[in-house]
Amino acid sequence: MRLNKLMPMSERINHKLAVLFMAAALLISTQNTFAQSQKALTQFDPQVRELLSKMTLEEKVGQMCQPDISALKDPADIEKLFLGSLLSGGSSDPKDGNSLQAWTRMYEEYQRHTLKTRLAIPLIYGIDTVHGNNNVLGATIMPHNIGLGCTRNPALIEKVNRVAAQETRATGIQWAFAPCVTVPQDIRWGRTYEGFSEDPEVVRMFGGPAVRGLQGTQLSGTDSVLACAKHFIGDGGTKFGTSKAGGVLDQGDTCCDEATLRKLHLPGYITALEAGVGSIMPSYSTWNGVKCSASKYLLTDLLKKELGFEGFLISDYNAIDQIVPSKKLEKSSNAAGQVVSANYKQCIEISINAGMDMVMVTDKYRDFINGLTELVLAEKVPMSRVDDAVTRILRVKFAMGMFDKEPRLMGNPELQKSFGSDEHRAVAREAVRQSLVLLKNEKKALPVSKAAKRIHVAGRGADNIGMQCGGWTVDWQGKMGEVIPGGTTILMGITNAVSKTTQVTYAKDGSGAEGADLGIVVIGEAPYAEMKGDRKELSLSKTDIEVVQTMKNAKIPLVVILLSGRPMILGTVLDEADAVIAAWLPGSEGQGVADVLFGDYKPAGKLSFTWPRSIKPDPTSTGGADYETLFKVGYGLSY
């Protein structure tokens, strides 16, 4: 700025013109890249136009509706209402269990209903494959994104998501609501672990590889699934206390100017678009008071027009319900005598006109279909907007090969052979090893000798695969205990790694450690997911602190392993431990933790989030000027 003031006027003008020219050139270059990546979708437009010309309004509206199976009143509604999509929400499982076979049977049954419709347009079925196919028993459960962010390894992220795609597609299901490219700025948010990092550069690094892993080299591949970048845009920047959804941060307001929004929250979407992502999910949250699901500027002007997105937008779970407060408008009956909330119709009108293409609903799917149909007939939602939405949905279905002579609409027996296989678990184990961050290592506590006479293990997380997997594991909020078969707990990993002469003892409360060569304590957070995971402060539990103190009183070298979906306030635990490892939420392969503990692999993870010393009543942002930092982003020791 100082040099600029010293420039002659003509030079300053030329300098400004040069900057503007460079910015314009960059935008054109980016748009060209997007256009090339999205060509895989638009090349099917001739087929789409032919099919669209045959469709009635009812058939078009049906394509724009996605009910949750838990609220599907009758499977026959699939053909009666021409439904184009279904989903299983966080805890919506097959009626006969969570096995691979049960999921496959359920999917195939629903898909058969589409063959009874006039045009036989297949369903696209979506699930939250957020760290492996975490819905199905026996699946390979990967580390959550917060751990993967510490690897700084894009190739590994692609490999992890390739396995996730194959284990999802094994059931026949072909749409994963992933990757989450949020950039969390306040670790009190209960969805922090779904983000790769607070640093937009790290998120940018991983957005593309995650999409390529899920979608493969082409969407029509037999082991490919449609990716869904989420949650557009700014969900990680919500301000503390602005949420009305039951949390203190979830679904709140992101308050910033547009330059900040783009710089901080857009990079992950840029690389996802470059990788050809076929669907994007707008956020529950608001940007400066306007719901993202209601913002024509964000959904249409920025995402579709400026960035050239040619896929389709899917709303979050009942997200459009929040656009208009229900208490302000009364209900009215439609022509068929069915009662449709007037405010819900207004929500539909605003969101569809803003650019939403498909709406995720629960028990309101009939209300949505009736409401949107009435809005089109009343010319409050233009037919051109409906045609655009259905075009986007159908071009993705064509790109996925769903209209081929031999449509890939059933489970995949070949992929079922490798479901939860040793090969897939080896990828997860590698991801665990690379995600661990060594925060402290004094007195050469690590690596541990495999020939130690006795190792005493303690803590509620040591033999708890549910705790090490975290939320979104079979159940939406996750559960403690043996929630999944297969895999290894950290205790099992330690037992498998030591020599035959080493005795491994275990007491959850830490008792009986006296005389051991080493103590290993596994502590941290119980599983949680959105809303219920929001916290005002992040101290360790009294139980965890007590078990560490019990082990410390035994006067043996002490290693603490922390399982958590975000950095926690370590307090006195950091001082009492000789070594501390942040293991995040490593998933089903606890053996990967043992690989590092015993020196088979050196710790290589680098913090993807600033680690606080304490949490002030209202920190402005992670790593900000008034933040009490203990470890900076990028910190991580090795042997």
Secondary structure, DSSP 8 states (H G I E B T S, - for coil): -HHHHHS-HHHHHHHHHHHHHHHHHHHHHHHHHHHHHHHHHHTTHHHHHHHHTT--HHHHHHHTEEEBGGG-S-TTHHHHTT--EEEE-TT---TT-SSHHHHHHHHHHHHHHHTTSSS----EEEE--SSSSTTSTT------HHHHHTT--HHHHHHHHHHHHHHHHTTT--EE---B----S-TTSTTGGGSS-SSHHHHHHHHHHHHHHHH-SSTTSTT--B-EEEEETTGGGB-TT---SSSSSTT-EE---HHHHHHHHSHHHHHHHHTT--EEEE-SSEETTEEGGG-HIIIIIIIIIIS---SEEB--TTGGGGSS-GGGS-EEE-TTS-EEEHHHHHHHHHHHHHT--BEEESTTHHHHHHHHHHHHHTTSS-HHHHHHHHHHHHHHHHHTTTTSSS---S--HHHHHTTT-HHHHHHHHHHHHHH-EEEEE-TT--S--TT-SEEEEESTTTT-HHHHH-SSSSSTT--SS--SSSSB-HHHHHHHHS-TT-EEEE-TT-TT-TT-SEEEEEEE-----TTTT--S--B--HHHHHHHHHHHHTTS-EEEEEE-SS--B-THHHHH-SEEEEEE--TTBTHHHHHHHTTSS------SS-EES---SS-SSTT-TT--EEE-TT--B--
